[in-house]
Structures are given as structure tokens and as C-alpha cells.
Amino acid sequence: MIATSLESKLKAVYEHGRMDFLADAPCDPRTALFVYSDLCDEDKKRIVESYANGWHNESLMQSLPEGTPA
């Protein structure tokens, strides 16, 4: 089954942001818009925010001292 709901897209983009951080890629939320270019402006804004949240949240998790509960 192909996930097409906006919620599914937001989850995928969030994970993309996390993986980009782990791959030492710069935080560029506009990369997700290449895939989801057909969305309305409000949904595009949410996509960009989701990517940025994934990238920034992963950077925060990686900066925690070893053994710190998340």
C-alpha cells in the first residue's frame, strides 16, 4: 500500500531530516519539496518544518551525554 496522506508524508520527511543529520548533510528543508512539489503552500510549510524538526531533534539527541535518558 502506498502511503499518500499528509501525515504519512510528514513522518517520512521527519525521518529524512534525521537521516540527513546522521549522514552529516546540512540542514536544507527545501530538499523535501523536490518530492512534494504538488502540495499547497500551507502543506509545503508543514513539510519544511517537519524536515527541520527531524534534523534538529536528532542533533539534540546526539549531543546528549552518554547514558542520559531522552
PQR file of N, CA, C, O and H, with PARSE charges and radii, in Angstrom:
ATOM      1  N   MET A   1       0.844  -1.183   0.000 -0.4000 1.5000
ATOM      2  CA  MET A   1       0.000   0.000   0.000 -0.0000 2.0000
ATOM      3  C   MET A   1       0.886   1.240   0.000  0.5500 1.7000
ATOM      4  O   MET A   1       1.848   1.317   0.764 -0.5500 1.4000
ATOM      5  N   ILE A   2       0.574   2.186  -0.830 -0.4000 1.5000
ATOM      6  CA  ILE A   2       1.337   3.431  -0.905 -0.0000 2.0000
ATOM      7  C   ILE A   2       0.708   4.444   0.043  0.5500 1.7000
ATOM      8  O   ILE A   2      -0.490   4.720  -0.028 -0.5500 1.4000
ATOM      9  H   ILE A   2      -0.208   2.124  -1.450  0.4000 1.0000
ATOM     10  N   ALA A   3       1.531   4.993   0.929 -0.4000 1.5000
ATOM     11  CA  ALA A   3       1.041   5.985   1.881 -0.0000 2.0000
ATOM     12  C   ALA A   3       0.967   7.341   1.188  0.5500 1.7000
ATOM     13  O   ALA A   3       1.968   7.836   0.672 -0.5500 1.4000
ATOM     14  H   ALA A   3       2.504   4.769   0.986  0.4000 1.0000
ATOM     15  N   THR A   4      -0.209   7.930   1.177 -0.4000 1.5000
ATOM     16  CA  THR A   4      -0.360   9.209   0.489 -0.0000 2.0000
ATOM     17  C   THR A   4      -0.902  10.315   1.375  0.5500 1.7000
ATOM     18  O   THR A   4      -1.010  11.457   0.928 -0.5500 1.4000
ATOM     19  H   THR A   4      -1.023   7.527   1.596  0.4000 1.0000
ATOM     20  N   SER A   5      -1.246  10.008   2.618 -0.4000 1.5000
ATOM     21  CA  SER A   5      -1.806  11.044   3.472 -0.0000 2.0000
ATOM     22  C   SER A   5      -0.722  12.039   3.871  0.5500 1.7000
ATOM     23  O   SER A   5       0.464  11.708   3.881 -0.5500 1.4000
ATOM     24  H   SER A   5      -1.158   9.080   2.981  0.4000 1.0000
ATOM     25  N   LEU A   6      -1.132  13.239   4.193 -0.4000 1.5000
ATOM     26  CA  LEU A   6      -0.179  14.258   4.601 -0.0000 2.0000
ATOM     27  C   LEU A   6       0.558  13.825   5.859  0.5500 1.7000
ATOM     28  O   LEU A   6       1.751  14.093   6.000 -0.5500 1.4000
ATOM     29  H   LEU A   6      -2.095  13.507   4.185  0.4000 1.0000
ATOM     30  N   GLU A   7      -0.128  13.168   6.759 -0.4000 1.5000
ATOM     31  CA  GLU A   7       0.509  12.686   7.984 -0.0000 2.0000
ATOM     32  C   GLU A   7       1.660  11.727   7.665  0.5500 1.7000
ATOM     33  O   GLU A   7       2.729  11.810   8.269 -0.5500 1.4000
ATOM     34  H   GLU A   7      -1.097  12.950   6.643  0.4000 1.0000
ATOM     35  N   SER A   8       1.439  10.835   6.731 -0.4000 1.5000
ATOM     36  CA  SER A   8       2.488   9.890   6.320 -0.0000 2.0000
ATOM     37  C   SER A   8       3.659  10.622   5.681  0.5500 1.7000
ATOM     38  O   SER A   8       4.816  10.274   5.916 -0.5500 1.4000
ATOM     39  H   SER A   8       0.571  10.767   6.239  0.4000 1.0000
ATOM     40  N   LYS A   9       3.365  11.620   4.886 -0.4000 1.5000
ATOM     41  CA  LYS A   9       4.413  12.407   4.251 -0.0000 2.0000
ATOM     42  C   LYS A   9       5.238  13.150   5.298  0.5500 1.7000
ATOM     43  O   LYS A   9       6.463  13.218   5.201 -0.5500 1.4000
ATOM     44  H   LYS A   9       2.425  11.902   4.695  0.4000 1.0000
ATOM     45  N   LEU A  10       4.556  13.703   6.297 -0.4000 1.5000
ATOM     46  CA  LEU A  10       5.260  14.429   7.359 -0.0000 2.0000
ATOM     47  C   LEU A  10       6.183  13.497   8.140  0.5500 1.7000
ATOM     48  O   LEU A  10       7.301  13.880   8.486 -0.5500 1.4000
ATOM     49  H   LEU A  10       3.561  13.648   6.375  0.4000 1.0000
ATOM     50  N   LYS A  11       5.726  12.287   8.417 -0.4000 1.5000
ATOM     51  CA  LYS A  11       6.563  11.313   9.125 -0.0000 2.0000
ATOM     52  C   LYS A  11       7.788  10.938   8.297  0.5500 1.7000
ATOM     53  O   LYS A  11       8.898  10.842   8.821 -0.5500 1.4000
ATOM     54  H   LYS A  11       4.818  11.977   8.135  0.4000 1.0000
ATOM     55  N   ALA A  12       7.575  10.728   7.001 -0.4000 1.5000
ATOM     56  CA  ALA A  12       8.682  10.361   6.120 -0.0000 2.0000
ATOM     57  C   ALA A  12       9.710  11.488   6.035  0.5500 1.7000
ATOM     58  O   ALA A  12      10.914  11.233   6.065 -0.5500 1.4000
ATOM     59  H   ALA A  12       6.674  10.805   6.576  0.4000 1.0000
ATOM     60  N   VAL A  13       9.249  12.710   5.932 -0.4000 1.5000
ATOM     61  CA  VAL A  13      10.148  13.859   5.824 -0.0000 2.0000
ATOM     62  C   VAL A  13      10.894  14.078   7.134  0.5500 1.7000
ATOM     63  O   VAL A  13      12.069  14.446   7.127 -0.5500 1.4000
ATOM     64  H   VAL A  13       8.271  12.917   5.908  0.4000 1.0000
ATOM     65  N   TYR A  14      10.213  13.851   8.267 -0.4000 1.5000
ATOM     66  CA  TYR A  14      10.871  13.953   9.569 -0.0000 2.0000
ATOM     67  C   TYR A  14      12.044  12.970   9.638  0.5500 1.7000
ATOM     68  O   TYR A  14      13.148  13.332  10.044 -0.5500 1.4000
ATOM     69  H   TYR A  14       9.258  13.552   8.273  0.4000 1.0000
ATOM     70  N   GLU A  15      11.789  11.734   9.239 -0.4000 1.5000
ATOM     71  CA  GLU A  15      12.848  10.713   9.235 -0.0000 2.0000
ATOM     72  C   GLU A  15      13.957  11.071   8.244  0.5500 1.7000
ATOM     73  O   GLU A  15      15.131  10.808   8.504 -0.5500 1.4000
ATOM     74  H   GLU A  15      10.892  11.439   8.909  0.4000 1.0000
ATOM     75  N   HIS A  16      13.593  11.660   7.132 -0.4000 1.5000
ATOM     76  CA  HIS A  16      14.594  12.099   6.159 -0.0000 2.0000
ATOM     77  C   HIS A  16      15.518  13.141   6.800  0.5500 1.7000
ATOM     78  O   HIS A  16      16.735  13.095   6.615 -0.5500 1.4000
ATOM     79  H   HIS A  16      12.639  11.873   6.921  0.4000 1.0000
ATOM     80  N   GLY A  17      14.943  14.066   7.543 -0.4000 1.5000
ATOM     81  CA  GLY A  17      15.751  15.055   8.245 -0.0000 2.0000
ATOM     82  C   GLY A  17      16.698  14.411   9.244  0.5500 1.7000
ATOM     83  O   GLY A  17      17.865  14.792   9.332 -0.5500 1.4000
ATOM     84  H   GLY A  17      13.955  14.104   7.693  0.4000 1.0000
ATOM     85  N   ARG A  18      16.203  13.437   9.994 -0.4000 1.5000
ATOM     86  CA  ARG A  18      17.053  12.720  10.952 -0.0000 2.0000
ATOM     87  C   ARG A  18      18.203  12.014  10.253  0.5500 1.7000
ATOM     88  O   ARG A  18      19.352  12.095  10.688 -0.5500 1.4000
ATOM     89  H   ARG A  18      15.255  13.128   9.923  0.4000 1.0000
ATOM     90  N   MET A  19      17.886  11.326   9.169 -0.4000 1.5000
ATOM     91  CA  MET A  19      18.918  10.583   8.444 -0.0000 2.0000
ATOM     92  C   MET A  19      19.938  11.526   7.801  0.5500 1.7000
ATOM     93  O   MET A  19      21.125  11.206   7.741 -0.5500 1.4000
ATOM     94  H   MET A  19      16.953  11.260   8.816  0.4000 1.0000
ATOM     95  N   ASP A  20      19.485  12.676   7.323 -0.4000 1.5000
ATOM     96  CA  ASP A  20      20.428  13.643   6.767 -0.0000 2.0000
ATOM     97  C   ASP A  20      21.405  14.128   7.833  0.5500 1.7000
ATOM     98  O   ASP A  20      22.591  14.298   7.551 -0.5500 1.4000
ATOM     99  H   ASP A  20      18.521  12.936   7.372  0.4000 1.0000
ATOM    100  N   PHE A  21      20.920  14.351   9.054 -0.4000 1.5000
ATOM    101  CA  PHE A  21      21.834  14.748  10.129 -0.0000 2.0000
ATOM    102  C   PHE A  21      22.864  13.653  10.369  0.5500 1.7000
ATOM    103  O   PHE A  21      24.058  13.931  10.472 -0.5500 1.4000
ATOM    104  H   PHE A  21      19.957  14.212   9.283  0.4000 1.0000
ATOM    105  N   LEU A  22      22.406  12.416  10.457 -0.4000 1.5000
ATOM    106  CA  LEU A  22      23.317  11.307  10.715 -0.0000 2.0000
ATOM    107  C   LEU A  22      24.314  11.108   9.579  0.5500 1.7000
ATOM    108  O   LEU A  22      25.399  10.568   9.792 -0.5500 1.4000
ATOM    109  H   LEU A  22      21.435  12.190  10.373  0.4000 1.0000
ATOM    110  N   ALA A  23      23.956  11.538   8.385 -0.4000 1.5000
ATOM    111  CA  ALA A  23      24.851  11.433   7.239 -0.0000 2.0000
ATOM    112  C   ALA A  23      25.727  12.678   7.077  0.5500 1.7000
ATOM    113  O   ALA A  23      26.410  12.835   6.065 -0.5500 1.4000
ATOM    114  H   ALA A  23      23.074  11.977   8.212  0.4000 1.0000
ATOM    115  N   ASP A  24      25.701  13.552   8.073 -0.4000 1.5000
ATOM    116  CA  ASP A  24      26.473  14.804   8.049 -0.0000 2.0000
ATOM    117  C   ASP A  24      26.075  15.728   6.907  0.5500 1.7000
ATOM    118  O   ASP A  24      26.896  16.504   6.418 -0.5500 1.4000
ATOM    119  H   ASP A  24      25.146  13.424   8.895  0.4000 1.0000
ATOM    120  N   ALA A  25      24.836  15.648   6.486 -0.4000 1.5000
ATOM    121  CA  ALA A  25      24.333  16.557   5.460 -0.0000 2.0000
ATOM    122  C   ALA A  25      23.867  17.848   6.125  0.5500 1.7000
ATOM    123  O   ALA A  25      23.406  17.823   7.266 -0.5500 1.4000
ATOM    124  H   ALA A  25      24.169  15.017   6.883  0.4000 1.0000
ATOM    125  N   PRO A  26      23.980  18.964   5.432 -0.5600 1.5000
ATOM    126  CA  PRO A  26      23.499  20.220   6.015  0.2800 2.0000
ATOM    127  C   PRO A  26      21.981  20.212   6.144  0.5500 1.7000
ATOM    128  O   PRO A  26      21.293  19.481   5.432 -0.5500 1.4000
ATOM    129  N   CYS A  27      21.474  21.014   7.040 -0.4000 1.5000
ATOM    130  CA  CYS A  27      20.022  21.125   7.225 -0.0000 2.0000
ATOM    131  C   CYS A  27      19.458  21.990   6.098  0.5500 1.7000
ATOM    132  O   CYS A  27      19.581  23.214   6.123 -0.5500 1.4000
ATOM    133  H   CYS A  27      22.032  21.608   7.619  0.4000 1.0000
ATOM    134  N   ASP A  28      18.848  21.350   5.122 -0.4000 1.5000
ATOM    135  CA  ASP A  28      18.238  22.058   3.995 -0.0000 2.0000
ATOM    136  C   ASP A  28      16.835  21.496   3.780  0.5500 1.7000
ATOM    137  O   ASP A  28      16.639  20.586   2.975 -0.5500 1.4000
ATOM    138  H   ASP A  28      18.748  20.355   5.102  0.4000 1.0000
ATOM    139  N   PRO A  29      15.857  22.049   4.512 -0.5600 1.5000
ATOM    140  CA  PRO A  29      14.497  21.512   4.438  0.2800 2.0000
ATOM    141  C   PRO A  29      13.868  21.606   3.048  0.5500 1.7000
ATOM    142  O   PRO A  29      12.889  20.913   2.772 -0.5500 1.4000
ATOM    143  N   ARG A  30      14.403  22.433   2.188 -0.4000 1.5000
ATOM    144  CA  ARG A  30      13.825  22.571   0.846 -0.0000 2.0000
ATOM    145  C   ARG A  30      14.021  21.321   0.007  0.5500 1.7000
ATOM    146  O   ARG A  30      13.345  21.151  -1.008 -0.5500 1.4000
ATOM    147  H   ARG A  30      15.198  22.996   2.412  0.4000 1.0000
ATOM    148  N   THR A  31      14.946  20.431   0.414 -0.4000 1.5000
ATOM    149  CA  THR A  31      15.159  19.210  -0.372 -0.0000 2.0000
ATOM    150  C   THR A  31      13.902  18.352  -0.417  0.5500 1.7000
ATOM    151  O   THR A  31      13.644  17.681  -1.416 -0.5500 1.4000
ATOM    152  H   THR A  31      15.496  20.570   1.238  0.4000 1.0000
ATOM    153  N   ALA A  32      13.128  18.369   0.643 -0.4000 1.5000
ATOM    154  CA  ALA A  32      11.895  17.577   0.671 -0.0000 2.0000
ATOM    155  C   ALA A  32      10.862  18.116  -0.317  0.5500 1.7000
ATOM    156  O   ALA A  32       9.981  17.377  -0.754 -0.5500 1.4000
ATOM    157  H   ALA A  32      13.338  18.914   1.455  0.4000 1.0000
ATOM    158  N   LEU A  33      10.961  19.374  -0.663 -0.4000 1.5000
ATOM    159  CA  LEU A  33       9.983  19.954  -1.592 -0.0000 2.0000
ATOM    160  C   LEU A  33      10.187  19.472  -3.027  0.5500 1.7000
ATOM    161  O   LEU A  33       9.294  19.626  -3.860 -0.5500 1.4000
ATOM    162  H   LEU A  33      11.676  19.975  -0.307  0.4000 1.0000
ATOM    163  N   PHE A  34      11.353  18.890  -3.326 -0.4000 1.5000
ATOM    164  CA  PHE A  34      11.553  18.322  -4.656 -0.0000 2.0000
ATOM    165  C   PHE A  34      10.624  17.126  -4.863  0.5500 1.7000
ATOM    166  O   PHE A  34      10.164  16.871  -5.976 -0.5500 1.4000
ATOM    167  H   PHE A  34      12.078  18.765  -2.649  0.4000 1.0000
ATOM    168  N   VAL A  35      10.358  16.406  -3.794 -0.4000 1.5000
ATOM    169  CA  VAL A  35       9.486  15.236  -3.871 -0.0000 2.0000
ATOM    170  C   VAL A  35       8.023  15.647  -3.782  0.5500 1.7000
ATOM    171  O   VAL A  35       7.173  15.112  -4.495 -0.5500 1.4000
ATOM    172  H   VAL A  35      10.732  16.613  -2.890  0.4000 1.0000
ATOM    173  N   TYR A  36       7.735  16.605  -2.899 -0.4000 1.5000
ATOM    174  CA  TYR A  36       6.347  17.003  -2.650 -0.0000 2.0000
ATOM    175  C   TYR A  36       6.061  18.386  -3.210  0.5500 1.7000
ATOM    176  O   TYR A  36       5.572  19.257  -2.491 -0.5500 1.4000
ATOM    177  H   TYR A  36       8.425  17.039  -2.320  0.4000 1.0000
ATOM    178  N   SER A  37       6.355  18.591  -4.460 -0.4000 1.5000
ATOM    179  CA  SER A  37       6.175  19.903  -5.081 -0.0000 2.0000
ATOM    180  C   SER A  37       4.720  20.205  -5.435  0.5500 1.7000
ATOM    181  O   SER A  37       4.384  21.350  -5.737 -0.5500 1.4000
ATOM    182  H   SER A  37       6.752  17.883  -5.044  0.4000 1.0000
ATOM    183  N   ASP A  38       3.861  19.198  -5.402 -0.4000 1.5000
ATOM    184  CA  ASP A  38       2.467  19.381  -5.812 -0.0000 2.0000
ATOM    185  C   ASP A  38       1.542  19.791  -4.666  0.5500 1.7000
ATOM    186  O   ASP A  38       0.331  19.887  -4.862 -0.5500 1.4000
ATOM    187  H   ASP A  38       4.134  18.267  -5.157  0.4000 1.0000
ATOM    188  N   LEU A  39       2.084  20.030  -3.490 -0.4000 1.5000
ATOM    189  CA  LEU A  39       1.254  20.384  -2.336 -0.0000 2.0000
ATOM    190  C   LEU A  39       0.926  21.876  -2.320  0.5500 1.7000
ATOM    191  O   LEU A  39       1.601  22.682  -2.961 -0.5500 1.4000
ATOM    192  H   LEU A  39       3.068  19.952  -3.331  0.4000 1.0000
ATOM    193  N   CYS A  40      -0.114  22.225  -1.580 -0.4000 1.5000
ATOM    194  CA  CYS A  40      -0.450  23.641  -1.420 -0.0000 2.0000
ATOM    195  C   CYS A  40       0.595  24.309  -0.513  0.5500 1.7000
ATOM    196  O   CYS A  40       1.373  23.622   0.149 -0.5500 1.4000
ATOM    197  H   CYS A  40      -0.663  21.570  -1.059  0.4000 1.0000
ATOM    198  N   ASP A  41       0.610  25.604  -0.486 -0.4000 1.5000
ATOM    199  CA  ASP A  41       1.631  26.343   0.263 -0.0000 2.0000
ATOM    200  C   ASP A  41       1.631  26.011   1.753  0.5500 1.7000
ATOM    201  O   ASP A  41       2.696  25.899   2.360 -0.5500 1.4000
ATOM    202  H   ASP A  41      -0.022  26.162  -1.024  0.4000 1.0000
ATOM    203  N   GLU A  42       0.461  25.853   2.342 -0.4000 1.5000
ATOM    204  CA  GLU A  42       0.370  25.522   3.770 -0.0000 2.0000
ATOM    205  C   GLU A  42       0.983  24.150   4.055  0.5500 1.7000
ATOM    206  O   GLU A  42       1.698  23.980   5.042 -0.5500 1.4000
ATOM    207  H   GLU A  42      -0.404  25.944   1.849  0.4000 1.0000
ATOM    208  N   ASP A  43       0.706  23.184   3.200 -0.4000 1.5000
ATOM    209  CA  ASP A  43       1.260  21.847   3.380 -0.0000 2.0000
ATOM    210  C   ASP A  43       2.768  21.841   3.128  0.5500 1.7000
ATOM    211  O   ASP A  43       3.503  21.119   3.802 -0.5500 1.4000
ATOM    212  H   ASP A  43       0.125  23.321   2.398  0.4000 1.0000
ATOM    213  N   LYS A  44       3.230  22.633   2.170 -0.4000 1.5000
ATOM    214  CA  LYS A  44       4.668  22.746   1.926 -0.0000 2.0000
ATOM    215  C   LYS A  44       5.378  23.291   3.165  0.5500 1.7000
ATOM    216  O   LYS A  44       6.468  22.840   3.517 -0.5500 1.4000
ATOM    217  H   LYS A  44       2.633  23.219   1.623  0.4000 1.0000
ATOM    218  N   LYS A  45       4.751  24.261   3.815 -0.4000 1.5000
ATOM    219  CA  LYS A  45       5.324  24.832   5.038 -0.0000 2.0000
ATOM    220  C   LYS A  45       5.446  23.751   6.109  0.5500 1.7000
ATOM    221  O   LYS A  45       6.455  23.683   6.810 -0.5500 1.4000
ATOM    222  H   LYS A  45       3.866  24.628   3.529  0.4000 1.0000
ATOM    223  N   ARG A  46       4.435  22.917   6.235 -0.4000 1.5000
ATOM    224  CA  ARG A  46       4.469  21.837   7.224 -0.0000 2.0000
ATOM    225  C   ARG A  46       5.540  20.806   6.881  0.5500 1.7000
ATOM    226  O   ARG A  46       6.186  20.261   7.776 -0.5500 1.4000
ATOM    227  H   ARG A  46       3.616  22.972   5.665  0.4000 1.0000
ATOM    228  N   ILE A  47       5.730  20.536   5.594 -0.4000 1.5000
ATOM    229  CA  ILE A  47       6.772  19.601   5.151 -0.0000 2.0000
ATOM    230  C   ILE A  47       8.148  20.140   5.530  0.5500 1.7000
ATOM    231  O   ILE A  47       8.980  19.407   6.064 -0.5500 1.4000
ATOM    232  H   ILE A  47       5.206  20.978   4.866  0.4000 1.0000
ATOM    233  N   VAL A  48       8.386  21.417   5.255 -0.4000 1.5000
ATOM    234  CA  VAL A  48       9.670  22.050   5.578 -0.0000 2.0000
ATOM    235  C   VAL A  48       9.917  22.006   7.082  0.5500 1.7000
ATOM    236  O   VAL A  48      11.028  21.699   7.515 -0.5500 1.4000
ATOM    237  H   VAL A  48       7.710  22.013   4.822  0.4000 1.0000
ATOM    238  N   GLU A  49       8.905  22.307   7.877 -0.4000 1.5000
ATOM    239  CA  GLU A  49       9.034  22.278   9.334 -0.0000 2.0000
ATOM    240  C   GLU A  49       9.316  20.875   9.839  0.5500 1.7000
ATOM    241  O   GLU A  49      10.108  20.698  10.764 -0.5500 1.4000
ATOM    242  H   GLU A  49       8.003  22.556   7.526  0.4000 1.0000
ATOM    243  N   SER A  50       8.683  19.881   9.247 -0.4000 1.5000
ATOM    244  CA  SER A  50       8.880  18.503   9.685 -0.0000 2.0000
ATOM    245  C   SER A  50      10.314  18.047   9.432  0.5500 1.7000
ATOM    246  O   SER A  50      10.921  17.399  10.284 -0.5500 1.4000
ATOM    247  H   SER A  50       8.039  20.025   8.495  0.4000 1.0000
ATOM    248  N   TYR A  51      10.853  18.383   8.267 -0.4000 1.5000
ATOM    249  CA  TYR A  51      12.252  18.040   7.960 -0.0000 2.0000
ATOM    250  C   TYR A  51      13.183  18.714   8.964  0.5500 1.7000
ATOM    251  O   TYR A  51      14.060  18.070   9.540 -0.5500 1.4000
ATOM    252  H   TYR A  51      10.360  18.910   7.575  0.4000 1.0000
ATOM    253  N   ALA A  52      12.986  20.011   9.169 -0.4000 1.5000
ATOM    254  CA  ALA A  52      13.846  20.764  10.088 -0.0000 2.0000
ATOM    255  C   ALA A  52      13.743  20.209  11.506  0.5500 1.7000
ATOM    256  O   ALA A  52      14.750  20.119  12.207 -0.5500 1.4000
ATOM    257  H   ALA A  52      12.273  20.534   8.702  0.4000 1.0000
ATOM    258  N   ASN A  53      12.542  19.839  11.934 -0.4000 1.5000
ATOM    259  CA  ASN A  53      12.375  19.254  13.269 -0.0000 2.0000
ATOM    260  C   ASN A  53      13.131  17.935  13.392  0.5500 1.7000
ATOM    261  O   ASN A  53      13.776  17.682  14.410 -0.5500 1.4000
ATOM    262  H   ASN A  53      11.724  19.913  11.364  0.4000 1.0000
ATOM    263  N   GLY A  54      13.054  17.104  12.375 -0.4000 1.5000
ATOM    264  CA  GLY A  54      13.787  15.837  12.407 -0.0000 2.0000
ATOM    265  C   GLY A  54      15.284  16.057  12.487  0.5500 1.7000
ATOM    266  O   GLY A  54      15.966  15.399  13.272 -0.5500 1.4000
ATOM    267  H   GLY A  54      12.530  17.309  11.548  0.4000 1.0000
ATOM    268  N   TRP A  55      15.805  16.973  11.686 -0.4000 1.5000
ATOM    269  CA  TRP A  55      17.245  17.259  11.669 -0.0000 2.0000
ATOM    270  C   TRP A  55      17.688  17.823  13.019  0.5500 1.7000
ATOM    271  O   TRP A  55      18.680  17.369  13.588 -0.5500 1.4000
ATOM    272  H   TRP A  55      15.251  17.508  11.048  0.4000 1.0000
ATOM    273  N   HIS A  56      16.961  18.803  13.525 -0.4000 1.5000
ATOM    274  CA  HIS A  56      17.347  19.443  14.786 -0.0000 2.0000
ATOM    275  C   HIS A  56      17.156  18.516  15.989  0.5500 1.7000
ATOM    276  O   HIS A  56      17.991  18.504  16.893 -0.5500 1.4000
ATOM    277  H   HIS A  56      16.154  19.173  13.063  0.4000 1.0000
ATOM    278  N   ASN A  57      16.086  17.754  16.010 -0.4000 1.5000
ATOM    279  CA  ASN A  57      15.873  16.832  17.125 -0.0000 2.0000
ATOM    280  C   ASN A  57      16.963  15.764  17.180  0.5500 1.7000
ATOM    281  O   ASN A  57      17.423  15.398  18.261 -0.5500 1.4000
ATOM    282  H   ASN A  57      15.407  17.765  15.275  0.4000 1.0000
ATOM    283  N   GLU A  58      17.372  15.270  16.024 -0.4000 1.5000
ATOM    284  CA  GLU A  58      18.451  14.274  16.015 -0.0000 2.0000
ATOM    285  C   GLU A  58      19.764  14.905  16.461  0.5500 1.7000
ATOM    286  O   GLU A  58      20.553  14.259  17.150 -0.5500 1.4000
ATOM    287  H   GLU A  58      16.999  15.567  15.145  0.4000 1.0000
ATOM    288  N   SER A  59      20.009  16.149  16.081 -0.4000 1.5000
ATOM    289  CA  SER A  59      21.247  16.808  16.522 -0.0000 2.0000
ATOM    290  C   SER A  59      21.239  16.981  18.036  0.5500 1.7000
ATOM    291  O   SER A  59      22.280  16.847  18.679 -0.5500 1.4000
ATOM    292  H   SER A  59      19.368  16.674  15.521  0.4000 1.0000
ATOM    293  N   LEU A  60      20.081  17.277  18.607 -0.4000 1.5000
ATOM    294  CA  LEU A  60      19.986  17.389  20.072 -0.0000 2.0000
ATOM    295  C   LEU A  60      20.207  16.041  20.745  0.5500 1.7000
ATOM    296  O   LEU A  60      20.892  15.956  21.765 -0.5500 1.4000
ATOM    297  H   LEU A  60      19.236  17.386  18.084  0.4000 1.0000
ATOM    298  N   MET A  61      19.627  14.987  20.175 -0.4000 1.5000
ATOM    299  CA  MET A  61      19.798  13.654  20.754 -0.0000 2.0000
ATOM    300  C   MET A  61      21.265  13.231  20.724  0.5500 1.7000
ATOM    301  O   MET A  61      21.754  12.619  21.673 -0.5500 1.4000
ATOM    302  H   MET A  61      19.071  15.056  19.347  0.4000 1.0000
ATOM    303  N   GLN A  62      21.956  13.549  19.655 -0.4000 1.5000
ATOM    304  CA  GLN A  62      23.366  13.157  19.533 -0.0000 2.0000
ATOM    305  C   GLN A  62      24.274  13.973  20.446  0.5500 1.7000
ATOM    306  O   GLN A  62      25.387  13.551  20.761 -0.5500 1.4000
ATOM    307  H   GLN A  62      21.558  14.047  18.883  0.4000 1.0000
ATOM    308  N   SER A  63      23.797  15.147  20.871 -0.4000 1.5000
ATOM    309  CA  SER A  63      24.618  15.982  21.741 -0.0000 2.0000
ATOM    310  C   SER A  63      24.463  15.644  23.222  0.5500 1.7000
ATOM    311  O   SER A  63      25.199  16.169  24.058 -0.5500 1.4000
ATOM    312  H   SER A  63      22.893  15.490  20.615  0.4000 1.0000
ATOM    313  N   LEU A  64      23.507  14.766  23.555 -0.4000 1.5000
ATOM    314  CA  LEU A  64      23.316  14.372  24.945 -0.0000 2.0000
ATOM    315  C   LEU A  64      24.507  13.516  25.417  0.5500 1.7000
ATOM    316  O   LEU A  64      25.037  12.706  24.656 -0.5500 1.4000
ATOM    317  H   LEU A  64      22.909  14.338  22.876  0.4000 1.0000
ATOM    318  N   PRO A  65      24.912  13.705  26.659 -0.5600 1.5000
ATOM    319  CA  PRO A  65      25.984  12.831  27.187  0.2800 2.0000
ATOM    320  C   PRO A  65      25.554  11.373  27.196  0.5500 1.7000
ATOM    321  O   PRO A  65      24.369  11.067  27.328 -0.5500 1.4000
ATOM    322  N   GLU A  66      26.506  10.493  27.058 -0.4000 1.5000
ATOM    323  CA  GLU A  66      26.236   9.047  27.055 -0.0000 2.0000
ATOM    324  C   GLU A  66      25.478   8.648  28.321  0.5500 1.7000
ATOM    325  O   GLU A  66      25.854   9.052  29.421 -0.5500 1.4000
ATOM    326  H   GLU A  66      27.468  10.742  26.951  0.4000 1.0000
ATOM    327  N   GLY A  67      24.434   7.872  28.175 -0.4000 1.5000
ATOM    328  CA  GLY A  67      23.671   7.375  29.309 -0.0000 2.0000
ATOM    329  C   GLY A  67      22.547   8.292  29.758  0.5500 1.7000
ATOM    330  O   GLY A  67      21.809   7.941  30.678 -0.5500 1.4000
ATOM    331  H   GLY A  67      24.129   7.543  27.281  0.4000 1.0000
ATOM    332  N   THR A  68      22.395   9.444  29.145 -0.4000 1.5000
ATOM    333  CA  THR A  68      21.337  10.374  29.515 -0.0000 2.0000
ATOM    334  C   THR A  68      20.013   9.877  28.961  0.5500 1.7000
ATOM    335  O   THR A  68      19.922   9.580  27.770 -0.5500 1.4000
ATOM    336  H   THR A  68      22.995   9.730  28.397  0.4000 1.0000
ATOM    337  N   PRO A  69      18.979   9.779  29.800 -0.5600 1.5000
ATOM    338  CA  PRO A  69      17.674   9.364  29.265  0.2800 2.0000
ATOM    339  C   PRO A  69      17.102  10.454  28.364  0.5500 1.7000
ATOM    340  O   PRO A  69      17.195  11.640  28.678 -0.5500 1.4000
ATOM    341  N   ALA A  70      16.524  10.053  27.271 -0.4000 1.5000
ATOM    342  CA  ALA A  70      15.988  11.027  26.319 -0.0000 2.0000
ATOM    343  C   ALA A  70      14.560  11.369  26.642  0.5500 1.7000
ATOM    344  O   ALA A  70      13.945  12.176  25.945 -0.5500 1.4000
ATOM    345  H   ALA A  70      16.448   9.089  27.017  0.4000 1.0000
TER
END
